[in-house]
Amino acid sequence: MPETPIRLAVIIGSTRKGRFGPTVARWFAAQAESRADLHVDVIDLADGEGITERLGAADAFAVVTPEYNHSFPASLKAAIDDHFVEWRAKPVAFVSYGGISGGLRAVEQLRLVFAELHAVTIRDTVSFHNAHTRFDAAGNPTSPDESVGAAKILLDQLTWWADALREARLIRTYTG
């Protein structure tokens, strides 16, 4: 475990009215907050306050994204494009949700975008297919064992990469 907790930014990628993202993000952030090796900052793109500084301070990112028309939200694309150095040489994990595809088509497109920014994407994802039926009224997954297991695998991989890349950035500035 890293001596200093990894600073994880959990980003809610949708800003639509009536969005489901905050439900998914709250659950995922709670999974991350239960770990001693992580310090969690939930960044809601709908709020827009201090995003640049908060992204810059993060060691790692978990992007919570829906799938809109086989892609990811424009609000998320704008936040990605408005920043560059904040993403560089840092790991990015994905928590997706949607209909039958569970947001995985959005994730595949995001991998291409983040590769261009010199970020490292984590292979495994947490994905909620037919998301509105996968959470109860209190915002808890209806299949908690499966969801918690997927989140643990993702967070284990993310913290490994975050620790390795943080150490590398301390030794030598990443120039791309």
C-alpha positions as CSV (number, residue, x, y, z in Angstrom):
1,M,0.0,0.0,0.0
2,P,1.3,3.5,-0.8
3,E,2.6,5.5,2.2
4,T,0.6,8.5,1.0
5,P,-3.0,7.8,-0.1
6,I,-3.7,8.0,-3.8
7,R,-5.8,11.1,-4.6
8,L,-8.6,9.7,-6.7
9,A,-10.9,12.0,-8.6
10,V,-14.3,10.4,-9.3
11,I,-15.8,12.4,-12.2
12,I,-19.5,12.4,-12.9
13,G,-19.5,12.8,-16.7
14,S,-23.2,13.7,-17.4
15,T,-24.8,17.0,-16.7
16,R,-28.3,16.2,-18.1
17,K,-31.3,17.0,-16.0
18,G,-32.6,13.8,-14.3
19,R,-29.3,12.0,-14.9
20,F,-28.5,8.8,-13.1
21,G,-24.8,9.4,-12.8
22,P,-24.8,10.8,-9.2
23,T,-26.4,7.5,-8.0
24,V,-23.7,5.4,-9.7
25,A,-20.9,7.8,-8.6
26,R,-22.1,7.8,-4.9
27,W,-22.0,4.1,-4.8
28,F,-18.6,3.9,-6.5
29,A,-17.1,6.7,-4.3
30,A,-18.2,4.8,-1.2
31,Q,-16.4,1.7,-2.5
32,A,-13.2,3.8,-3.0
33,E,-13.6,5.6,0.4
34,S,-13.7,2.3,2.2
35,R,-10.0,1.8,1.3
36,A,-7.2,3.3,3.4
37,D,-5.0,3.7,0.2
38,L,-7.4,6.2,-1.4
39,H,-8.5,9.8,-0.8
40,V,-11.6,10.5,-2.9
41,D,-12.7,13.7,-4.5
42,V,-16.0,13.5,-6.4
43,I,-16.1,16.1,-9.2
44,D,-19.5,16.7,-10.6
45,L,-19.2,18.4,-14.0
46,A,-22.6,20.0,-13.5
47,D,-21.1,22.1,-10.7
48,G,-18.0,23.3,-12.6
49,E,-16.2,24.7,-9.6
50,G,-12.4,24.4,-9.4
51,I,-12.2,21.6,-11.9
52,T,-8.8,22.4,-13.2
53,E,-7.2,22.5,-9.8
54,R,-8.9,19.4,-8.6
55,L,-8.0,17.4,-11.8
56,G,-4.4,18.6,-11.4
57,A,-4.2,17.5,-7.8
58,A,-5.5,14.0,-8.6
59,D,-3.1,11.0,-9.0
60,A,-5.8,8.9,-10.7
61,F,-9.3,9.3,-12.2
62,A,-12.5,7.2,-12.3
63,V,-14.8,8.5,-14.9
64,V,-18.5,7.7,-14.3
65,T,-20.1,7.9,-17.7
66,P,-23.4,7.0,-19.4
67,E,-23.7,6.0,-23.0
68,Y,-25.5,8.6,-25.1
69,N,-26.1,7.5,-28.8
70,H,-23.2,5.0,-28.8
71,S,-20.8,7.5,-27.3
72,F,-20.1,9.6,-24.1
73,P,-21.6,12.9,-23.1
74,A,-20.5,16.2,-24.6
75,S,-20.0,17.6,-21.1
76,L,-17.4,15.0,-20.5
77,K,-15.7,15.7,-23.9
78,A,-15.6,19.4,-23.1
79,A,-14.0,18.7,-19.7
80,I,-11.4,16.4,-21.2
81,D,-10.6,18.8,-24.0
82,D,-10.4,21.9,-21.7
83,H,-7.5,20.2,-19.9
84,F,-4.4,18.5,-21.1
85,V,-1.5,18.4,-18.6
86,E,-3.9,17.4,-15.8
87,W,-4.5,14.0,-17.4
88,R,-0.9,13.3,-18.5
89,A,0.9,10.2,-17.2
90,K,-2.0,9.4,-14.8
91,P,-4.3,6.4,-14.9
92,V,-8.0,6.6,-15.8
93,A,-10.6,4.0,-14.9
94,F,-14.2,3.8,-16.1
95,V,-17.5,3.1,-14.4
96,S,-20.2,3.0,-17.0
97,Y,-23.9,2.6,-17.1
98,G,-26.6,2.6,-19.7
99,G,-29.0,0.3,-21.4
100,I,-28.2,-3.2,-22.7
101,S,-24.6,-2.2,-23.5
102,G,-24.0,-0.8,-20.0
103,G,-22.1,2.2,-21.4
104,L,-19.2,0.0,-22.8
105,R,-19.3,1.7,-26.2
106,A,-18.8,5.1,-24.5
107,V,-15.8,3.5,-22.6
108,E,-14.2,2.2,-25.8
109,Q,-14.4,5.7,-27.3
110,L,-13.0,7.3,-24.2
111,R,-10.0,5.0,-24.3
112,L,-9.0,6.5,-27.7
113,V,-9.4,10.0,-26.4
114,F,-7.4,9.5,-23.2
115,A,-4.6,7.7,-25.2
116,E,-4.1,10.9,-27.1
117,L,-3.7,12.8,-23.8
118,H,-0.9,10.4,-22.7
119,A,-3.1,8.9,-19.9
120,V,-3.1,5.2,-19.1
121,T,-6.5,3.6,-19.1
122,I,-7.3,0.6,-16.9
123,R,-8.4,-2.5,-18.7
124,D,-11.2,-3.7,-16.4
125,T,-14.3,-1.6,-15.9
126,V,-17.3,-1.5,-13.7
127,S,-20.4,-1.6,-15.9
128,F,-24.1,-1.4,-15.1
129,H,-26.3,-2.8,-17.9
130,N,-29.9,-1.6,-17.7
131,A,-28.7,0.6,-14.9
132,H,-32.1,1.8,-13.7
133,T,-33.0,-1.7,-12.8
134,R,-29.6,-2.5,-11.2
135,F,-30.1,-0.1,-8.2
136,D,-32.7,0.0,-5.6
137,A,-34.6,3.2,-4.4
138,A,-31.8,3.9,-1.8
139,G,-29.1,3.9,-4.6
140,N,-27.6,0.5,-3.7
141,P,-26.9,-2.2,-6.4
142,T,-29.4,-5.0,-6.6
143,S,-26.5,-7.5,-7.1
144,P,-24.0,-6.2,-4.6
145,D,-21.6,-9.1,-4.6
146,E,-21.0,-8.8,-8.3
147,S,-20.7,-5.0,-8.2
148,V,-18.4,-4.9,-5.2
149,G,-16.2,-7.5,-6.7
150,A,-15.9,-5.6,-9.9
151,A,-15.1,-2.4,-8.1
152,K,-12.4,-4.1,-6.0
153,I,-10.7,-5.4,-9.1
154,L,-10.9,-2.0,-10.8
155,L,-9.6,-0.1,-7.7
156,D,-6.8,-2.6,-7.1
157,Q,-5.6,-2.1,-10.7
158,L,-6.1,1.7,-10.6
159,T,-4.1,2.1,-7.3
160,W,-1.3,0.0,-8.7
161,W,-1.0,2.2,-11.8
162,A,-1.5,5.4,-9.8
163,D,1.3,4.5,-7.3
164,A,3.7,3.5,-10.1
165,L,3.0,6.6,-12.2
166,R,3.1,8.9,-9.2
167,E,6.5,7.6,-8.3
168,A,7.7,7.9,-11.9
169,R,6.5,11.5,-12.1
170,L,8.4,12.3,-8.9
171,I,11.6,10.9,-10.4
172,R,11.3,12.5,-13.8
173,T,8.9,14.9,-15.4
174,Y,6.9,13.3,-18.2
175,T,7.4,15.2,-21.4
176,G,5.4,13.0,-23.8
